[in-house]
């Protein structure tokens, strides 16, 4: 999954990779800084842990806790709350892709398998609302459990594979300067692992640790 600003507008970005192996799920990024609650086995109390740079979080479905690594070779993972870790890593609210406040201005379908919808926001509640939101749906990638917007996917029985927020240039009355336009995109796309066996080894070791907890 990727989220990034469009080149030529305001630049910057981040990306996350999701890997499934048997009953385990791994979320990892190499350009992240997160703060999560780490569970102390000695005191039994949570404490905040900041993990800069690489972050590898693996957990078993329906389990409350998972393991946080700094690399695939990390032998001393931290036990963290699964919801806390995922919220800190992804920082996405699925409601941000809901279309109820937008006006449908464009729809293009490719048979029954995919389509593109555009919504505009004339009366924005606040500056976080885009001027235009583009949503791209597909019949592909439904096997991926992660969802950008469960509500919109259920309404169409399709996977939301990409969303774009387009912000028009405007004059900021507070800062007294012209602000550039920008585009934020969030995309789910399949990628091939460069070294799959390395991940298999990682999962097998993580699975043993999780089963011991």
C-alpha positions in Angstrom: 0.0 0.0 0.0 1.3 3.4 -0.9 0.4 7.0 0.0 2.3 9.9 -1.6 2.1 13.5 -2.7 2.1 14.0 -6.5 5.5 15.1 -8.1 5.4 18.7 -9.1 3.1 19.7 -6.4 4.0 19.3 -2.7 6.5 16.4 -2.5 6.9 13.8 0.2 5.6 10.4 0.8 5.6 7.1 2.6 4.9 3.5 1.7 3.9 0.4 3.6 4.2 -3.2 2.5 1.8 -6.0 3.7 2.9 -9.6 3.5 0.7 -12.6 4.3 2.1 -16.0 5.4 -0.2 -18.7 6.7 -2.0 -17.1 9.6 0.4 -14.2 10.1 0.4 -10.7 8.7 3.4 -8.4 8.4 3.3 -4.7 7.9 6.6 -3.1 7.2 8.1 0.2 6.2 11.6 1.5 5.8 10.8 5.3 6.3 8.7 5.4 9.4 8.7 6.9 12.9 6.1 5.6 15.2 5.3 5.6 18.9 3.4 2.6 20.3 2.7 1.0 23.6 5.2 -1.7 24.5 4.1 -4.4 26.9 6.6 -5.0 29.6 6.7 -8.7 30.7 8.4 -7.8 34.0 6.1 -5.0 35.2 3.0 -5.9 33.2 2.6 -2.2 32.3 2.7 -0.6 28.9 5.3 2.0 28.0 5.7 4.2 24.9 8.4 3.0 22.5 9.5 5.0 19.5 10.9 3.1 16.5 12.7 5.3 13.9 13.5 4.2 10.5 12.6 0.6 9.6 9.5 -0.9 11.2 8.4 -4.5 10.9 5.2 -5.4 12.7 3.9 -9.0 12.6 0.8 -10.3 14.3 -1.6 -13.2 14.2 -5.2 -12.5 13.2 -7.6 -11.8 16.1 -4.7 -11.6 18.6 -4.5 -8.4 20.7 -0.7 -8.2 20.6 2.0 -8.6 18.0 5.8 -8.3 17.6 7.6 -5.1 16.6 11.0 -5.5 14.9 13.5 -3.0 13.6 14.6 -5.4 10.8 14.1 -8.9 9.5 17.2 -9.8 11.4 16.1 -8.3 14.7 16.2 -11.0 17.4 14.7 -9.0 20.2 11.2 -7.8 19.2 9.0 -5.8 21.4 5.5 -7.0 22.3 3.0 -4.3 21.4 -0.7 -3.8 21.2 -1.8 -4.7 17.6 -4.4 -1.8 17.3 -1.9 0.7 18.7 0.8 -0.4 16.3 -1.4 -0.4 13.2 -3.0 2.9 14.0 0.5 4.5 14.5 1.8 3.0 11.3 -1.1 3.7 9.0 -2.7 6.7 10.5 -5.7 6.3 8.2 -9.3 6.8 8.9 -11.5 4.9 6.5 -14.2 7.5 6.8 -11.9 10.0 4.9 -12.8 8.1 1.7 -16.6 8.2 2.3 -18.4 10.1 -0.5 -21.6 11.2 1.4 -20.5 14.9 1.6 -19.3 15.0 -2.0 -21.0 15.6 -5.3 -20.5 13.0 -8.1 -19.2 14.8 -11.1 -17.7 12.0 -13.2 -17.9 8.3 -13.5 -16.1 6.1 -16.0 -16.6 2.3 -16.1 -14.5 -0.3 -17.8 -17.2 -3.0 -18.3 -18.3 -4.4 -14.9 -14.8 -5.0 -13.6 -13.5 -1.5 -12.8 -14.5 2.1 -12.6 -13.4 5.6 -11.7 -15.5 8.1 -9.8 -14.8 11.8 -9.1 -16.4 13.9 -6.4 -16.1 17.6 -5.7 -16.6 19.4 -2.4 -18.2 22.8 -2.8 -18.8 23.5 0.9 -15.8 22.0 2.7 -16.2 21.6 6.4 -12.5 22.3 7.0 -9.1 22.5 5.2 -8.7 18.7 5.4 -11.4 18.2 2.8 -10.1 18.1 -0.8 -11.6 20.1 -3.6 -11.8 16.9 -5.7 -11.6 13.2 -4.6 -11.0 10.5 -7.2 -11.8 6.9 -6.3 -10.7 3.9 -8.4 -12.4 0.5 -7.9 -11.6 -2.9 -9.3 -12.6 -6.5 -9.1 -8.9 -7.3 -8.5 -7.0 -7.6 -5.2 -10.2 -8.6 -3.3 -8.1 -11.3 -1.6 -6.1 -8.5 0.3 -7.7 -8.1 3.7 -6.5 -4.5 4.2 -9.2 -2.0 3.1 -9.0 1.7 2.4 -12.8 2.0 2.9 -14.9 -0.9 3.9 -18.1 1.1 3.5 -17.5 2.2 -0.1 -16.3 -1.3 -1.0 -19.4 -3.0 0.4 -21.6 -0.5 -1.5 -20.0 -1.5 -4.9 -18.8 -5.0 -4.2 -15.4 -4.0 -5.5 -12.0 -3.2 -4.1 -11.0 0.5 -3.6 -7.5 0.2 -5.1 -6.6 3.9 -5.3 -7.8 7.2 -3.9 -6.6 10.7 -4.8 -7.2 13.9 -2.9 -6.7 17.0 -5.1 -6.3 20.4 -3.4 -6.5 23.5 -5.5 -4.1 26.5 -5.1 -5.4 29.1 -2.7 -4.5 32.3 -0.9 -4.0 31.8 2.8 -5.4 34.8 4.6 -3.7 33.9 7.9 -0.2 33.5 6.4 -0.8 36.1 3.7 0.7 34.0 1.0 -0.3 31.9 -2.0 -0.4 28.2 -1.2 0.4 25.7 -4.0 -2.0 23.0 -5.1 -1.2 19.5 -4.0 -2.3 15.9 -4.6 -2.3 13.1 -2.1 -2.7 9.5 -3.3 -3.4 6.3 -1.5 -2.9 3.1 -3.5 -3.0 -0.7 -3.0 -0.9 -2.5 -5.5 0.8 -6.0 -5.6 4.6 -6.2 -5.5 7.0 -9.1 -5.7 9.3 -9.8 -2.8 12.9 -9.3 -3.7 14.0 -12.1 -1.3 11.0 -14.3 -0.5 13.0 -17.0 1.4 14.3 -14.3 3.8 10.7 -13.4 4.7 9.7 -17.1 5.1 12.6 -17.5 7.6 11.4 -14.4 9.4 7.8 -15.6 9.6 8.8 -19.0 10.9 10.9 -17.5 13.7 8.2 -14.9 14.5 5.5 -17.7 14.6 7.5 -19.6 17.3 7.8 -16.5 19.4 4.1 -15.6 19.1 3.0 -19.1 20.0 5.1 -18.9 23.2 3.4 -15.7 24.4 
